[in-house]
Amino acid sequence: MKGFVTAGTLALAFVPGLASAAEPVCLTQAEATSLVAYALPQAINGTAKRCSAVLPAGAFLRQHGSELATRYAGQKDKYWPQAKPAFIKTLGADGGDAANLTRSLPDDSLRQLADVFVEGLVSQRIALKSCDKLDLAIDLLSPLPPENTAGLIALTMEVASTAEPQVGKIALCKG
C-alpha cells in the first residue's frame, strides 16, 4: 500500500490542478497522458525547489533534477496541442467568463500560465515528508522517455481514482 500511496502522490504532484479541484475532473487517458507529458518539466522543477531543503546532497533531484527537466522539456511542443484543452479542463474552465478569458489567451501566454501554474502549485503543495519518496520515484522514472513516464502516471491516476480510500479528486473518463 505504501508504494501505491507514493505513486498516487507522484501523480498528484504532476497534475496538481486535479488534486485541488472541487469536483473530480474527468480526463480521457489521452488527455491525462498529454497533460502530464507537457507538465513534467515544471513538475520536476517544482518538486526539486520544494524538496531541496530536506533532501540530502546526493539526492537525485538535487543532482539531476534540472537535467531531467531539460531533457523532458525538449518535447513539450509535441504535447501542447493535446495538453491545452486538458489544462483548461483542470482549471474548471467549463463555462463563464473565466473559461472565455482562458480560452481567448494567445497560445504563448496560455503556455506560460500553464508552466507557472504547475511549477508554482507543485512547489507549494508537496508535503516535505514525502520528498524522499518523490525523489526515489522520479529517479526510478528518469530513464524513461516523457511519453512512457506520462503514460505510467496517467495509469496511476486511473488506479488511484478507484482506490479506497480515495487518493485526491481525480478521474479518468471511460472511453
C-alpha positions as CSV (number, residue, x, y, z in Angstrom):
1,M,0.0,0.0,0.0
2,K,2.9,2.3,0.8
3,G,4.1,2.0,-2.9
4,F,0.7,2.8,-4.1
5,V,0.4,5.9,-2.0
6,T,3.8,7.1,-3.3
7,A,2.7,6.5,-6.9
8,G,-0.5,8.4,-6.1
9,T,1.4,11.3,-4.5
10,L,3.6,11.4,-7.6
11,A,0.6,11.5,-9.9
12,L,-1.0,14.3,-7.9
13,A,2.3,16.2,-7.8
14,F,2.5,16.1,-11.6
15,V,-1.1,17.1,-12.2
16,P,-1.8,19.5,-9.3
17,G,-5.0,21.0,-10.8
18,L,-6.7,17.7,-10.5
19,A,-5.8,17.4,-6.8
20,S,-7.3,20.7,-5.9
21,A,-10.4,20.6,-8.0
22,A,-13.7,20.9,-6.0
23,E,-15.3,18.3,-8.2
24,P,-13.4,15.4,-9.9
25,V,-12.2,16.5,-13.3
26,C,-12.8,13.9,-16.0
27,L,-9.9,13.5,-18.4
28,T,-9.5,10.8,-21.0
29,Q,-6.4,8.6,-20.9
30,A,-5.0,10.5,-23.9
31,E,-5.7,13.9,-22.3
32,A,-4.1,12.9,-19.0
33,T,-1.1,11.5,-20.7
34,S,-0.6,14.6,-22.9
35,L,-1.1,16.9,-20.0
36,V,1.3,15.0,-17.7
37,A,3.9,14.8,-20.5
38,Y,3.7,18.5,-21.1
39,A,3.8,19.4,-17.4
40,L,6.6,17.0,-16.4
41,P,9.5,19.6,-16.7
42,Q,7.7,22.1,-14.5
43,A,6.5,19.4,-12.0
44,I,10.1,18.2,-11.7
45,N,11.4,21.7,-11.2
46,G,8.7,22.5,-8.7
47,T,9.4,19.3,-6.8
48,A,13.1,20.0,-6.8
49,K,12.5,23.5,-5.5
50,R,10.2,22.4,-2.7
51,C,12.3,19.5,-1.6
52,S,15.8,20.9,-1.9
53,A,16.0,22.0,1.7
54,V,15.1,18.5,3.1
55,L,16.9,16.2,0.6
56,P,20.5,15.1,1.1
57,A,23.1,16.5,-1.2
58,G,23.3,13.2,-3.1
59,A,19.6,13.0,-3.8
60,F,18.6,12.5,-7.4
61,L,16.6,15.7,-7.7
62,R,19.4,17.8,-6.3
63,Q,22.0,16.3,-8.6
64,H,20.0,15.6,-11.8
65,G,16.6,17.2,-11.5
66,S,17.3,20.2,-13.7
67,E,19.0,17.9,-16.3
68,L,15.9,15.6,-16.4
69,A,13.5,18.6,-16.6
70,T,15.6,20.0,-19.5
71,R,15.5,16.6,-21.3
72,Y,11.7,16.3,-20.9
73,A,11.2,20.0,-21.9
74,G,12.7,19.2,-25.3
75,Q,9.4,17.5,-26.3
76,K,6.9,19.9,-24.8
77,D,5.9,21.4,-28.1
78,K,4.8,18.0,-29.3
79,Y,2.4,17.5,-26.3
80,W,0.9,21.1,-26.1
81,P,-1.9,20.7,-28.7
82,Q,-3.5,17.9,-26.7
83,A,-2.4,19.2,-23.3
84,K,-4.0,22.6,-23.8
85,P,-7.7,21.6,-23.6
86,A,-6.8,19.2,-20.8
87,F,-5.1,22.0,-18.9
88,I,-8.2,24.2,-19.4
89,K,-10.4,21.4,-18.0
90,T,-8.3,21.1,-14.9
91,L,-8.8,24.8,-14.1
92,G,-12.5,24.2,-14.1
93,A,-12.9,26.5,-17.1
94,D,-16.0,24.8,-18.5
95,G,-18.0,27.9,-19.0
96,G,-18.4,31.5,-18.0
97,D,-16.1,34.5,-18.1
98,A,-13.1,32.7,-16.7
99,A,-13.3,30.0,-19.3
100,N,-13.7,32.5,-22.1
101,L,-10.7,34.5,-20.8
102,T,-8.6,31.4,-20.5
103,R,-9.5,30.2,-24.0
104,S,-9.0,33.7,-25.5
105,L,-5.4,34.0,-24.3
106,P,-2.8,33.8,-27.0
107,D,-1.2,30.3,-27.1
108,D,2.2,31.5,-25.9
109,S,0.5,33.3,-22.9
110,L,-1.5,30.3,-22.1
111,R,1.6,28.1,-22.2
112,Q,3.4,30.5,-19.8
113,L,0.4,30.4,-17.5
114,A,0.3,26.6,-17.5
115,D,4.1,26.4,-16.8
116,V,4.0,28.9,-13.9
117,F,0.8,27.3,-12.6
118,V,2.2,23.8,-12.5
119,E,5.6,24.7,-11.1
120,G,4.2,27.1,-8.5
121,L,1.5,24.8,-7.3
122,V,3.7,21.8,-7.1
123,S,6.3,23.7,-5.1
124,Q,3.6,24.8,-2.7
125,R,1.6,21.6,-2.3
126,I,4.2,18.9,-1.8
127,A,4.4,17.7,1.8
128,L,8.1,17.9,2.8
129,K,7.8,14.5,4.5
130,S,7.1,12.9,1.0
131,C,10.2,14.4,-0.7
132,D,12.4,11.3,-0.2
133,K,9.8,9.1,-1.8
134,L,9.2,11.5,-4.6
135,D,12.9,11.8,-5.2
136,L,13.1,8.0,-5.4
137,A,10.1,7.8,-7.7
138,I,11.5,10.4,-10.1
139,D,14.9,8.7,-10.1
140,L,13.2,5.4,-11.0
141,L,11.2,7.0,-13.8
142,S,14.1,9.1,-15.1
143,P,15.4,6.6,-17.7
144,L,12.0,6.6,-19.4
145,P,11.1,8.9,-22.3
146,P,8.4,11.5,-21.3
147,E,5.6,9.7,-23.0
148,N,6.3,6.5,-21.0
149,T,6.6,8.4,-17.8
150,A,3.4,10.3,-18.5
151,G,1.6,7.1,-19.5
152,L,2.6,5.4,-16.3
153,I,1.5,8.4,-14.2
154,A,-1.9,8.5,-16.1
155,L,-2.3,4.8,-15.4
156,T,-1.5,5.5,-11.7
157,M,-4.2,8.3,-11.8
158,E,-6.7,5.8,-13.2
159,V,-5.9,3.2,-10.5
160,A,-5.9,5.9,-7.7
161,S,-9.3,7.2,-8.9
162,T,-10.9,3.9,-7.9
163,A,-8.9,3.4,-4.7
164,E,-10.4,3.2,-1.2
165,P,-9.7,5.5,0.5
166,Q,-9.8,8.0,-2.4
167,V,-6.4,9.5,-3.4
168,G,-7.2,13.0,-4.4
169,K,-10.0,14.3,-6.7
170,I,-9.0,12.6,-10.0
171,A,-11.0,10.7,-12.5
172,L,-10.3,9.3,-15.9
173,C,-13.2,9.2,-18.3
174,K,-14.5,5.9,-19.5
175,G,-13.8,5.6,-23.2
